[in-house]
């Protein structure tokens, strides 16, 4: 393997760590904060969710996409004919689209929710949390597929 490919691969792994780590850790720490919530922590929860997602999920996902494209290019992989690669791309694509269309808008709504509207915030938080945890296995499956490369 060329040095260029290995550099892109290292960046790809770093992107996956940033994105997947943030998805799982944010889900866990927000659940803990929500259990011990108060009006003051509602704002902190929403702010933390939004900004860690923008920083780590968006940056990690972007790094994964750019480095993945570069690895395909450098290795001259026939990506459309490589089943494991297509499944990994589809899993990442679906979860990214789901994040952009469903989860991110809920994060913005939580961020803008009035600190006194605990009912609305709770409804938004539960929806974001449940849907986020439901889509996380697909993201993990995409990772599994990329690493194990099943036929």
C-alpha positions as CSV (number, residue, x, y, z in Angstrom):
1,X,0.0,0.0,0.0
2,X,1.2,3.5,-0.8
3,X,2.0,6.0,1.9
4,X,-0.7,8.2,0.5
5,X,-3.3,5.5,0.9
6,X,-2.2,4.8,4.5
7,X,-2.3,8.5,5.3
8,X,-5.9,8.7,4.0
9,X,-6.8,5.5,5.9
10,X,-5.5,7.0,9.2
11,X,-7.6,10.1,8.6
12,X,-10.5,7.9,7.8
13,X,-10.2,6.0,11.1
14,X,-9.7,9.3,13.0
15,X,-13.0,10.6,11.4
16,X,-14.8,7.4,12.4
17,X,-13.5,7.7,16.0
18,X,-14.6,11.3,16.2
19,X,-18.1,10.7,14.7
20,X,-19.0,7.4,16.3
21,X,-17.4,8.3,19.6
22,X,-19.4,11.5,19.8
23,X,-22.7,9.8,18.8
24,X,-22.4,7.2,21.6
25,X,-20.9,9.5,24.3
26,X,-23.3,12.4,23.6
27,X,-26.2,9.9,23.9
28,X,-24.9,8.6,27.2
29,X,-24.0,11.9,28.9
30,X,-27.2,13.6,27.9
31,X,-29.2,10.7,29.3
32,X,-27.3,11.1,32.6
33,X,-27.9,14.9,32.6
34,X,-31.6,14.5,31.8
35,X,-32.1,12.2,34.7
36,X,-30.7,14.9,37.0
37,X,-32.3,17.8,35.1
38,X,-33.3,21.2,36.3
39,X,-34.2,24.3,34.4
40,X,-30.6,25.4,34.3
41,X,-29.3,22.1,33.0
42,X,-31.9,22.0,30.2
43,X,-30.1,24.8,28.4
44,X,-26.7,23.1,29.1
45,X,-28.0,19.8,27.7
46,X,-29.3,21.5,24.5
47,X,-26.2,23.5,24.0
48,X,-23.9,20.6,24.6
49,X,-25.8,18.3,22.2
50,X,-25.8,20.9,19.4
51,X,-22.2,22.0,19.6
52,X,-20.5,18.6,20.2
53,X,-22.5,17.2,17.3
54,X,-21.5,20.1,15.0
55,X,-17.9,19.8,16.1
56,X,-17.3,16.1,16.4
57,X,-20.0,14.4,14.3
58,X,-19.9,16.9,11.4
59,X,-16.1,17.2,11.4
60,X,-15.6,13.4,11.8
61,X,-18.2,12.6,9.2
62,X,-16.7,15.1,6.7
63,X,-13.2,13.7,7.4
64,X,-14.5,10.2,6.8
65,X,-16.2,11.1,3.5
66,X,-13.2,13.0,2.1
67,X,-10.6,10.4,3.2
68,X,-12.9,7.6,2.0
69,X,-13.2,9.1,-1.5
70,X,-9.4,9.7,-1.6
71,X,-8.7,6.0,-0.6
72,X,-11.0,4.8,-3.4
73,X,-9.2,7.1,-5.8
74,X,-5.7,6.2,-4.7
75,X,-6.4,2.5,-4.6
76,X,-8.4,2.7,-7.8
77,X,-11.2,0.6,-6.2
78,X,-14.2,-0.3,-8.3
79,X,-16.5,1.0,-5.5
80,X,-19.8,0.4,-7.3
81,X,-18.9,-3.2,-7.7
82,X,-17.5,-3.7,-4.2
83,X,-20.5,-4.9,-2.1
84,X,-19.0,-4.2,1.3
85,X,-18.0,-0.7,0.3
86,X,-21.4,0.1,-1.1
87,X,-23.1,-1.2,2.0
88,X,-20.8,0.9,4.2
89,X,-21.5,4.0,2.0
90,X,-25.2,3.4,2.1
91,X,-25.2,3.0,5.9
92,X,-23.2,6.2,6.4
93,X,-25.4,8.0,3.8
94,X,-28.7,7.0,5.4
95,X,-27.6,7.9,8.9
96,X,-26.1,11.2,7.7
97,X,-29.4,12.1,5.9
98,X,-31.4,11.0,9.0
99,X,-29.1,13.2,11.2
100,X,-29.5,16.2,8.8
101,X,-33.3,15.9,8.3
102,X,-34.5,14.7,11.7
103,X,-32.0,14.8,14.6
104,X,-30.2,18.1,13.8
105,X,-33.5,20.1,13.5
106,X,-34.6,18.6,16.9
107,X,-31.3,19.8,18.3
108,X,-31.9,23.3,17.0
109,X,-35.4,23.2,18.5
110,X,-34.0,22.1,21.9
111,X,-31.4,24.9,21.7
112,X,-34.1,27.5,21.1
113,X,-36.6,26.1,23.5
114,X,-37.6,28.4,26.3
115,X,-36.1,27.4,29.7
116,X,-39.5,27.5,31.2
117,X,-41.1,25.2,28.6
118,X,-40.0,22.0,30.2
119,X,-42.7,19.9,28.6
120,X,-41.7,20.9,25.0
121,X,-38.0,20.4,25.8
122,X,-38.8,17.0,27.3
123,X,-40.8,15.9,24.3
124,X,-38.0,17.1,21.9
125,X,-35.3,15.5,24.0
126,X,-37.1,12.1,24.2
127,X,-37.7,12.1,20.4
128,X,-34.1,13.0,19.7
129,X,-32.8,10.4,22.1
130,X,-35.0,7.5,21.0
131,X,-34.6,8.2,17.3
132,X,-30.8,8.7,17.7
133,X,-30.4,5.5,19.6
134,X,-32.5,3.6,17.0
135,X,-30.3,4.8,14.1
136,X,-27.0,4.2,15.9
137,X,-26.9,0.5,15.2
138,X,-26.9,1.2,11.5
139,X,-23.9,3.5,11.9
140,X,-22.1,0.7,13.8
141,X,-23.1,-1.8,11.2
142,X,-21.6,0.5,8.6
143,X,-18.4,0.5,10.6
144,X,-18.5,-3.3,11.0
145,X,-18.9,-3.6,7.2
146,X,-16.0,-1.3,6.4
147,X,-13.7,-3.1,8.8
148,X,-14.6,-6.8,8.2
149,X,-15.3,-6.4,4.4
150,X,-17.8,-9.3,4.2
151,X,-18.4,-10.7,0.8
